[in-house]
Amino acid sequence: MGAVHRITSSPSRREVLRGGALAFAAMAGATVSGCASGTDDGAAAGGPVTIELWHGQTDTGRDAIERLVADFQRAHPDIKINAGGGVLADAMLQKVTAALAADSYPDIAYVFGSDLANVARSPQVADLTDMVNSAPTPWTEYWAPTRAAVTIDGKVKAAPALIDSLAVVCNKKVFEKAGVDLPEEGWTWQEFTETAKRLTDKDNGTFGTGWPGTGDEDTVWRMWPLIWDLGGDVIAPGGREIGFASTGERALEVLRTLAADASVYVDPKPGSEQMYKVFLAGRMGMVVTGPWQLPDIVGADIDYQVVPLPSFSGKPITISGPDTWTVFDNGEARLKAARTFITWLMQPEQDVRWDVEAGSLPLSKRTQNLPAWSEQVKKTEGLSVFVKTLETARVRPNDPAYPHVSKALGEAVVAVLIGKSTPADALRDCAAKANTALRVPR
């Protein structure tokens, strides 16, 4: 099949909290006064404008972006793109913040959505509002989570690079062996925990489901759909306290139930590699994941089904973790060239190639309607479910304090999963830590 694959894997795996680097990002934004183009705007006399692209990809992602860059340069001989940067996406925040502090930064960098709010505090980050509003594809044609992920205080501070969502992938063989019916759209979190319990077979080492247990963003971002569904939010209006003080306990109760039933495999290592290995080995019935995992699942010859996330309310909701192409101002010539490339890259004809070759969901509805994407959906079981969920997906807030909230909730989740704390006590500790951080001026 045409592989739906992202080398950086899940957005949660990519977005392990980097507290020191995030603090440095804020410092860099406040202290950098000039731009890297002081003596070189990238344009040789009579020659093309040269821009630096730090794409952060490897393997299939790197190959896909390099093919796109080559095609762009053939169509735009006045622009030369140096693609690379020597750093993977997981380390991009540290690389960019150091570059800002050294006054030697790229023209474009692949920045995770959860890092954008801190990176965008630098005055060198370009405002792309006019660019996206004048692009060939109307801005309103892009999925709402795509637009929200790059918009800060009403301004578009980056271009969307990639979008995904969460759903539940079920191993049909495990369900059949346990005599359990496969879930259907509209199921509840209570049904999820009951199903996980019925799928669990301690004698054979089979778990109903799994959950990352390191306390990082991988652990946390799966919790937000539960909290949003209950009417909570990440940060309350006013920005001085968490928005899930009255809903977080019930959300954490789902994990307490799974832990009490011994139906959840708690992955002790960053990256969820162990959790996915258990699922791919046929020893887990359900896993909450995204489209990036489908190639491995198909490669393991697993007969699977994808269903939307459960809910408390009966209304569908999920989370999306978009990534961004963040543009930096290195002078008029290079900034214009960078905007030209990003505008081209965002358009459906290029977006669909990136989606199919590197592994993503369509950024816009226009991409979704292209024949190439329709063909990809036909070849990939369950891919359409992930696209459908984008209609009700939400994103985490673009707030510099988000990492502190995530860290506090991550600790609470782990405490509940390993039986160290009750949901009520864990939430109380989470609120105390997160609210303290939120009340620091930012």
HUSUL-V73385 format. One record per residue. N is the residue number from 1. SS is DSSP state (H for helix, E for strand, L for the rest). PHI is phi in whole degrees, 0 to 359 (none if undefined). PSI is psi in radians with two decimals (999 if undefined). Layout:
N|SS|PHI|PSI + N|SS|PHI|PSI
This chain:
1|L|none|2.81 + 2|L|290|2.08 + 3|L|290|2.26 + 4|L|262|1.74 + 5|L|217|2.37 + 6|L|236|2.19 + 7|L|293|-0.45 + 8|L|273|0.06 + 9|L|61|-2.61 + 10|L|291|2.65 + 11|H|299|-0.54 + 12|H|290|-0.71 + 13|H|296|-0.59 + 14|H|283|-0.40 + 15|L|252|0.70 + 16|L|301|2.35 + 17|L|300|2.39 + 18|L|233|1.26 + 19|H|305|-0.85 + 20|H|298|-0.73 + 21|H|292|-0.63 + 22|H|295|-0.71 + 23|H|296|-0.69 + 24|H|296|-0.60 + 25|H|300|-0.75 + 26|H|296|-0.72 + 27|H|297|-0.78 + 28|H|298|-0.72 + 29|H|297|-0.56 + 30|H|277|-0.44 + 31|H|258|-0.43 + 32|L|288|2.19 + 33|L|249|-0.37 + 34|L|243|-2.98 + 35|L|231|2.81 + 36|L|292|-0.16 + 37|L|270|0.22 + 38|L|318|-0.77 + 39|L|243|-0.05 + 40|L|212|1.90 + 41|L|270|0.18 + 42|L|84|0.00 + 43|E|248|1.92 + 44|L|286|2.69 + 45|L|304|2.02 + 46|L|73|0.06 + 47|L|249|-3.07 + 48|L|288|2.77 + 49|E|278|2.28 + 50|E|255|2.26 + 51|E|235|2.68 + 52|E|259|2.22 + 53|E|243|2.06 + 54|E|259|1.68 + 55|L|272|-0.36 + 56|L|72|0.13 + 57|L|261|2.82 + 58|L|218|2.95 + 59|H|54|-2.19 + 60|H|294|-0.62 + 61|H|295|-0.74 + 62|H|296|-0.78 + 63|H|299|-0.71 + 64|H|295|-0.80 + 65|H|291|-0.59 + 66|H|292|-0.63 + 67|H|294|-0.71 + 68|H|294|-0.74 + 69|H|300|-0.76 + 70|H|298|-0.73 + 71|H|294|-0.70 + 72|H|298|-0.77 + 73|H|294|-0.58 + 74|H|295|-0.61 + 75|H|273|-0.26 + 76|L|227|1.28 + 77|L|297|-0.23 + 78|L|275|0.00 + 79|E|232|2.26 + 80|E|245|2.31 + 81|E|245|2.12 + 82|E|269|1.83 + 83|E|262|2.21 + 84|E|160|-1.85 + 85|L|102|-0.27 + 86|L|69|0.40 + 87|L|215|2.50 + 88|L|279|2.84 + 89|H|302|-0.59 + 90|H|299|-0.48 + 91|H|253|0.19 + 92|H|295|-0.65 + 93|H|300|-0.84 + 94|H|298|-0.73 + 95|H|297|-0.79 + 96|H|292|-0.77 + 97|H|295|-0.67 + 98|H|295|-0.68 + 99|H|294|-0.68 + 100|H|296|-0.75 + 101|H|294|-0.57 + 102|L|273|-0.02 + 103|L|61|0.65 + 104|L|213|1.35 + 105|L|246|2.86 + 106|L|283|3.12 + 107|L|271|-0.55 + 108|E|218|2.39 + 109|E|222|2.56 + 110|E|276|1.84 + 111|E|245|2.28 + 112|E|298|2.54 + 113|H|303|-0.66 + 114|H|288|-0.21 + 115|H|262|-0.24 + 116|H|299|-0.72 + 117|H|301|-0.66 + 118|H|284|-0.75 + 119|H|297|-0.69 + 120|L|290|-0.09 + 121|L|288|-0.29 + 122|L|287|2.35 + 123|L|292|-0.18 + 124|L|277|-0.17 + 125|E|284|2.20 + 126|L|284|2.53 + 127|L|275|2.08 + 128|L|256|0.25 + 129|H|303|-0.87 + 130|H|296|-0.63 + 131|H|297|-0.87 + 132|H|289|-0.52 + 133|H|283|-0.26 + 134|L|248|0.10 + 135|L|289|2.76 + 136|L|303|-0.66 + 137|L|268|2.10 + 138|L|306|2.43 + 139|H|302|-0.57 + 140|H|290|-0.22 + 141|H|282|-0.24 + 142|E|278|2.57 + 143|L|303|2.55 + 144|H|305|-0.76 + 145|H|297|-0.58 + 146|H|298|-0.80 + 147|H|291|-0.73 + 148|H|296|-0.62 + 149|H|294|-0.41 + 150|L|249|0.11 + 151|E|254|2.18 + 152|E|231|2.12 + 153|L|52|0.70 + 154|L|81|0.00 + 155|E|245|2.47 + 156|E|276|1.91 + 157|L|259|0.07 + 158|L|194|2.95 + 159|E|257|2.50 + 160|E|295|2.38 + 161|E|249|-0.58 + 162|E|198|2.55 + 163|L|220|2.58 + 164|L|212|-3.02 + 165|L|200|2.97 + 166|L|252|2.47 + 167|E|212|-3.04 + 168|E|247|2.21 + 169|E|258|2.22 + 170|E|249|2.38 + 171|E|272|1.90 + 172|H|299|-0.62 + 173|H|295|-0.71 + 174|H|295|-0.72 + 175|H|297|-0.81 + 176|H|298|-0.75 + 177|H|297|-0.60 + 178|H|274|-0.10 + 179|L|69|0.59 + 180|L|247|2.34 + 181|L|290|2.52 + 182|L|292|2.49 + 183|L|290|2.83 + 184|L|232|2.82 + 185|L|306|2.39 + 186|L|98|0.06 + 187|L|286|2.95 + 188|E|249|2.91 + 189|H|292|-0.50 + 190|H|295|-0.72 + 191|H|295|-0.58 + 192|H|298|-0.86 + 193|H|293|-0.66 + 194|H|294|-0.72 + 195|H|295|-0.76 + 196|H|301|-0.70 + 197|H|295|-0.73 + 198|H|290|-0.50 + 199|H|281|-0.33 + 200|L|286|2.28 + 201|E|228|1.68 + 202|H|298|-0.64 + 203|H|297|-0.62 + 204|H|261|0.07 + 205|L|68|0.60 + 206|E|256|2.27 + 207|E|254|2.64 + 208|L|290|-0.72 + 209|E|204|-3.05 + 210|E|218|2.85 + 211|E|207|2.34 + 212|E|300|2.41 + 213|L|235|0.54 + 214|L|260|-0.18 + 215|L|85|0.08 + 216|L|271|-2.94 + 217|H|297|-0.47 + 218|H|299|-0.67 + 219|H|290|-0.67 + 220|H|277|-0.76 + 221|L|293|-0.34 + 222|L|290|-0.29 + 223|L|278|-0.47 + 224|H|298|-0.66 + 225|H|301|-0.64 + 226|H|295|-0.79 + 227|H|293|-0.77 + 228|H|297|-0.72 + 229|H|298|-0.54 + 230|L|276|0.00 + 231|L|97|0.06 + 232|L|272|3.14 + 233|E|214|2.97 + 234|E|291|-0.90 + 235|E|233|2.34 + 236|L|287|2.75 + 237|L|307|2.41 + 238|L|100|-0.43 + 239|L|73|0.26 + 240|L|251|0.02 + 241|L|202|2.86 + 242|E|293|2.72 + 243|E|259|0.27 + 244|L|231|0.48 + 245|L|297|-0.54 + 246|L|259|-0.07 + 247|L|238|-0.36 + 248|H|298|-0.62 + 249|H|298|-0.75 + 250|H|293|-0.65 + 251|H|295|-0.76 + 252|H|293|-0.44 + 253|H|298|-0.52 + 254|H|299|-0.77 + 255|H|290|-0.64 + 256|H|299|-0.70 + 257|H|296|-0.79 + 258|H|300|-0.75 + 259|H|293|-0.74 + 260|H|296|-0.58 + 261|L|276|-0.06 + 262|L|55|0.60 + 263|L|257|0.08 + 264|E|240|2.29 + 265|E|273|2.04 + 266|E|265|1.95 + 267|E|282|2.07 + 268|L|276|-0.08 + 269|L|248|2.53 + 270|L|299|2.53 + 271|L|98|-0.17 + 272|L|64|0.25 + 273|H|301|-0.74 + 274|H|294|-0.73 + 275|H|301|-0.79 + 276|H|290|-0.57 + 277|H|297|-0.71 + 278|H|297|-0.75 + 279|H|294|-0.80 + 280|H|293|-0.39 + 281|L|277|0.01 + 282|L|80|0.38 + 283|L|245|0.42 + 284|E|213|2.32 + 285|L|279|-0.66 + 286|E|221|2.54 + 287|E|219|2.31 + 288|E|277|2.03 + 289|E|204|-2.99 + 290|L|234|-3.08 + 291|H|296|-0.36 + 292|H|297|-0.36 + 293|H|272|-0.22 + 294|H|300|-0.70 + 295|H|301|-0.73 + 296|H|294|-0.65 + 297|H|293|-0.76 + 298|H|295|-0.72 + 299|H|297|-0.48 + 300|L|275|0.07 + 301|L|59|0.74 + 302|L|266|2.28 + 303|L|279|1.94 + 304|E|230|2.91 + 305|E|221|2.47 + 306|E|251|2.27 + 307|E|230|2.66 + 308|L|298|2.83 + 309|L|301|2.61 + 310|L|293|3.06 + 311|E|211|2.96 + 312|L|269|-0.62 + 313|L|269|-0.27 + 314|L|89|-0.08 + 315|L|261|2.31 + 316|L|293|2.41 + 317|L|204|2.53 + 318|E|212|-3.04 + 319|E|236|2.55 + 320|L|240|2.50 + 321|L|241|1.18 + 322|L|296|2.61 + 323|E|251|2.95 + 324|E|227|2.73 + 325|E|259|1.84 + 326|E|265|2.27 + 327|E|255|2.38 + 328|E|245|2.59 + 329|L|272|1.83 + 330|L|249|0.60 + 331|L|103|2.79 + 332|H|302|-0.81 + 333|H|295|-0.82 + 334|H|289|-0.63 + 335|H|296|-0.73 + 336|H|297|-0.73 + 337|H|294|-0.72 + 338|H|296|-0.73 + 339|H|295|-0.66 + 340|H|298|-0.78 + 341|H|295|-0.80 + 342|H|294|-0.69 + 343|H|301|-0.77 + 344|H|296|-0.77 + 345|H|295|-0.55 + 346|H|284|-0.32 + 347|L|290|2.64 + 348|H|309|-0.69 + 349|H|296|-0.62 + 350|H|274|-0.67 + 351|H|302|-0.74 + 352|H|294|-0.60 + 353|H|295|-0.78 + 354|H|298|-0.73 + 355|H|297|-0.83 + 356|H|286|-0.74 + 357|H|278|-0.62 + 358|H|254|-0.43 + 359|H|103|1.60 + 360|L|198|3.09 + 361|L|258|2.79 + 362|L|301|2.37 + 363|L|289|-0.54 + 364|E|227|2.87 + 365|H|293|-0.50 + 366|H|294|-0.69 + 367|H|296|-0.74 + 368|H|303|-0.56 + 369|L|273|-0.03 + 370|L|285|2.55 + 371|H|304|-0.64 + 372|H|297|-0.65 + 373|H|286|-0.69 + 374|H|301|-0.69 + 375|H|294|-0.68 + 376|H|296|-0.70 + 377|H|296|-0.70 + 378|H|297|-0.59 + 379|H|275|-0.21 + 380|L|235|1.80 + 381|L|304|2.25 + 382|L|86|-0.18 + 383|H|298|-0.64 + 384|H|296|-0.50 + 385|H|295|-0.75 + 386|H|297|-0.68 + 387|H|293|-0.76 + 388|H|301|-0.66 + 389|H|294|-0.34 + 390|H|298|-0.37 + 391|H|294|-0.44 + 392|H|236|0.32 + 393|E|278|2.63 + 394|E|235|2.90 + 395|L|236|2.80 + 396|L|291|2.69 + 397|L|289|2.58 + 398|L|276|1.31 + 399|L|232|2.26 + 400|L|303|-0.39 + 401|L|273|-0.07 + 402|H|306|-0.76 + 403|H|305|-0.58 + 404|H|290|-0.70 + 405|H|296|-0.77 + 406|H|298|-0.76 + 407|H|299|-0.76 + 408|H|294|-0.74 + 409|H|291|-0.64 + 410|H|301|-0.73 + 411|H|295|-0.65 + 412|H|294|-0.76 + 413|H|299|-0.82 + 414|H|297|-0.73 + 415|H|301|-0.66 + 416|H|286|-0.76 + 417|H|298|-0.62 + 418|L|264|0.12 + 419|L|75|0.31 + 420|L|279|-0.39 + 421|L|211|2.73 + 422|L|277|2.80 + 423|H|304|-0.70 + 424|H|295|-0.82 + 425|H|292|-0.70 + 426|H|297|-0.73 + 427|H|293|-0.67 + 428|H|299|-0.77 + 429|H|295|-0.71 + 430|H|300|-0.83 + 431|H|298|-0.73 + 432|H|298|-0.80 + 433|H|290|-0.82 + 434|H|292|-0.73 + 435|H|295|-0.63 + 436|H|300|-0.77 + 437|H|292|-0.67 + 438|H|293|-0.43 + 439|L|273|-0.03 + 440|L|282|2.24 + 441|L|306|2.41 + 442|L|214|999
